[in-house]
Amino acid sequence: MIRKGLTESLFKPLARWCRLLPKDAAKMPESAWKLVFYTMSWSYSTYLLFFSSYSFFQDPPSVFYNWKSGMTVPTDIAIAYLIQGSFYGHSIYATINMDTWRKDSAVMVVHHIITLALISFSYAFRYHNVGILVLFLHDINDVLLEFTKLNVYLKSRGGGNHLLNDVLSNMGSVSFSITWFWFRLYWFPLKVLYATSVSSIQSVPSIPFYFFFNALLLALLLMNIYWFLFIVIFVVKLLKVKEVNDVREYEDEDARKAAGELLKDPQVENNDDDDAGHHNSAQRKHVQNGVTKDKYL
């Protein structure tokens, strides 16, 4: 409800006011919504880890100190869990039915399911201290990703080329690439996986669901590595063409080729019935970035 309200009352009017290109105006509300949410959620996780009494980041093994089955979840952590659980529950639906369909969207659905499972089960079995650390290490990258994408859309607003947004998108892409490696591929194994696989056994020798939770966290790490390959491809592409674009998107070139082939087909010339059929068929598909794509899971 919050997303729909912000989209209709703020994000879409803002896209029209900025005179974004049609393909960018269609994607802008999604990125704006995610930027708002991830900025708030990461800020709250930062507050819990660095401006409260918790020392989970500085001392990861402390997530299991005095752990007891059925222990009370602190209110401030419970609030974070409620918000994040609601968001990822919505994100499973949104990825399939609302968001732009990308090359990695099927993996994204799996990611959201695993994340929601981790949030739900870690709350139920009182591994909430680990959960806050995991959320902190992951949300920062989403903030930088959506910030970069918004500046990519804004740099060509009104059909022009705006230098400030171009510079910000380049700065955001570099920061995103660095923090992805640092937070998800270095700190995540060093702090979270070490705490859950080694420190947990030392603090609680008979800790329940040890292999289940570590398997989910390992799957999360593997997906982070998978997406890091996209980042490497993105960096190589950036060095070659010096233009920031999301390599997960379907290329507009596919649309141009499809249009060219359609024009060459003599069966579609001067055939209104066939044109109507093609139009109705296209409406049943998901048009993303100017390319008609079916959503396959």
Number of C-alpha atoms within 10 A of each C-alpha: 6 7 15 12 10 15 18 12 10 13 21 18 15 16 21 14 11 15 16 21 16 14 13 19 21 16 19 24 24 19 21 20 17 18 21 14 19 21 17 14 20 22 14 18 21 19 14 20 18 13 11 9 9 15 16 21 21 11 11 21 21 19 25 23 13 9 16 13 11 10 11 9 15 10 9 11 17 15 13 20 20 13 12 20 18 12 17 20 15 12 19 18 13 15 17 17 12 12 17 19 22 19 12 14 19 15 15 18 19 16 18 19 16 17 22 20 17 22 23 19 16 17 20 13 14 19 23 24 23 24 21 24 21 24 19 22 23 18 21 21 22 19 22 24 22 25 22 29 22 22 22 25 23 25 20 19 22 14 10 10 12 15 11 12 19 20 15 17 27 19 13 22 25 15 15 22 18 13 18 25 17 13 20 22 17 12 17 22 17 13 21 24 20 15 23 22 15 12 19 21 14 13 17 14 9 10 15 11 11 13 12 12 18 15 12 15 21 14 15 19 17 13 16 17 16 13 17 17 12 15 21 12 14 20 17 12 15 15 11 9 8 11 14 20 17 17 16 16 16 19 15 14 11 13 15 13 11 13 12 11 10 13 12 10 9 9 11 14 12 9 10 10 10 13 14 11 11 12 11 11 10 14 11 10 13 17 15 20 20 16 19 17 15 13 16 8 9
